[in-house]
């Protein structure tokens, strides 16, 4: 009979990785805000019907999610809803990165 595998008691597993950089944390926070904005914008574009000569069809249905994603990224880069700052503060705290900036202001402009 095999011995049971011990369960780690640490709150966060360590994989031998180097701690994330401030830029990586900032990028993750901005990506999170862009994803949240995309989720909020998606229903706004679902009911649109385009009846122009070059609108509608399967191609537009395929490209629309990419357009919504691009709009969400632009909104997040312009300041968004302010979620990125809160997420960055929490990511910085969890990563234990001392002395790192806790705002995304430098990346929004």
PLY file of the C-alpha trace (Angstrom):
ply
format ascii 1.0
element vertex 109
property float x
property float y
property float z
element edge 108
property int vertex1
property int vertex2
end_header
0.00 0.00 0.00
1.28 3.48 -0.91
1.80 6.11 1.74
-0.49 9.15 1.39
1.07 12.25 -0.12
1.53 14.95 2.51
-0.53 18.09 2.09
1.39 21.35 2.04
0.66 23.58 5.00
1.85 26.79 3.35
-0.82 29.27 2.27
0.95 29.85 -1.06
2.89 27.11 -2.81
6.46 27.89 -3.76
7.59 26.72 -7.13
11.15 28.01 -6.98
10.26 31.05 -9.07
11.69 34.47 -8.65
9.31 37.05 -7.21
7.29 38.96 -9.81
8.58 42.34 -10.87
6.64 45.53 -10.30
6.06 45.77 -14.06
4.65 42.22 -14.19
2.30 42.96 -11.29
1.18 46.21 -12.93
0.56 44.39 -16.23
-1.46 41.69 -14.45
-3.58 44.33 -12.70
-4.24 46.16 -15.98
-5.08 42.88 -17.74
-7.52 42.01 -14.97
-9.27 45.37 -15.29
-9.43 45.02 -19.09
-10.98 41.57 -18.72
-13.56 42.90 -16.24
-14.40 45.79 -18.55
-14.73 43.38 -21.46
-17.20 41.30 -19.48
-19.23 44.45 -18.77
-19.13 45.62 -22.39
-19.93 42.27 -24.04
-23.73 42.38 -23.44
-23.86 45.88 -24.90
-22.67 44.58 -28.27
-24.64 41.30 -28.34
-27.96 42.73 -29.46
-26.62 44.97 -32.21
-27.88 44.27 -35.68
-26.04 45.85 -38.57
-27.88 46.12 -41.85
-25.39 48.17 -43.83
-24.02 46.82 -47.12
-20.74 45.85 -45.42
-22.06 44.97 -41.96
-23.33 41.85 -40.31
-22.73 38.25 -41.19
-20.50 35.56 -39.79
-17.32 37.59 -40.17
-18.62 40.38 -37.97
-19.73 37.87 -35.37
-16.19 36.48 -35.30
-14.48 39.87 -35.05
-16.85 41.47 -32.54
-15.31 39.82 -29.42
-11.88 41.05 -30.52
-13.24 44.56 -30.97
-14.82 44.48 -27.50
-11.50 43.25 -26.08
-9.61 46.10 -27.77
-12.11 48.67 -26.45
-11.79 47.22 -22.94
-7.97 47.38 -23.08
-8.11 51.00 -24.24
-10.53 51.88 -21.44
-8.31 50.17 -18.85
-5.24 52.00 -20.19
-7.11 55.31 -19.91
-7.93 54.74 -16.24
-10.90 52.41 -16.48
-12.95 51.94 -13.36
-10.01 52.08 -10.97
-9.96 48.33 -10.40
-6.33 48.00 -11.50
-5.06 50.12 -8.58
-6.86 48.00 -6.00
-5.75 44.77 -7.69
-2.15 46.03 -7.88
-2.12 46.86 -4.17
-3.37 43.37 -3.32
-0.99 41.63 -5.73
1.92 43.61 -4.31
0.90 42.68 -0.78
0.52 39.00 -1.67
3.82 38.91 -3.55
5.59 40.55 -0.62
7.34 42.95 -2.94
8.63 45.67 -0.66
9.12 49.19 -1.92
7.19 48.62 -5.15
4.72 51.20 -6.46
1.11 50.45 -5.62
-0.56 52.42 -8.39
-0.98 51.87 -12.10
-0.91 55.59 -12.81
2.50 55.38 -14.51
1.16 52.86 -17.03
-2.13 54.55 -17.79
-0.65 57.55 -19.55
0 1
1 2
2 3
3 4
4 5
5 6
6 7
7 8
8 9
9 10
10 11
11 12
12 13
13 14
14 15
15 16
16 17
17 18
18 19
19 20
20 21
21 22
22 23
23 24
24 25
25 26
26 27
27 28
28 29
29 30
30 31
31 32
32 33
33 34
34 35
35 36
36 37
37 38
38 39
39 40
40 41
41 42
42 43
43 44
44 45
45 46
46 47
47 48
48 49
49 50
50 51
51 52
52 53
53 54
54 55
55 56
56 57
57 58
58 59
59 60
60 61
61 62
62 63
63 64
64 65
65 66
66 67
67 68
68 69
69 70
70 71
71 72
72 73
73 74
74 75
75 76
76 77
77 78
78 79
79 80
80 81
81 82
82 83
83 84
84 85
85 86
86 87
87 88
88 89
89 90
90 91
91 92
92 93
93 94
94 95
95 96
96 97
97 98
98 99
99 100
100 101
101 102
102 103
103 104
104 105
105 106
106 107
107 108
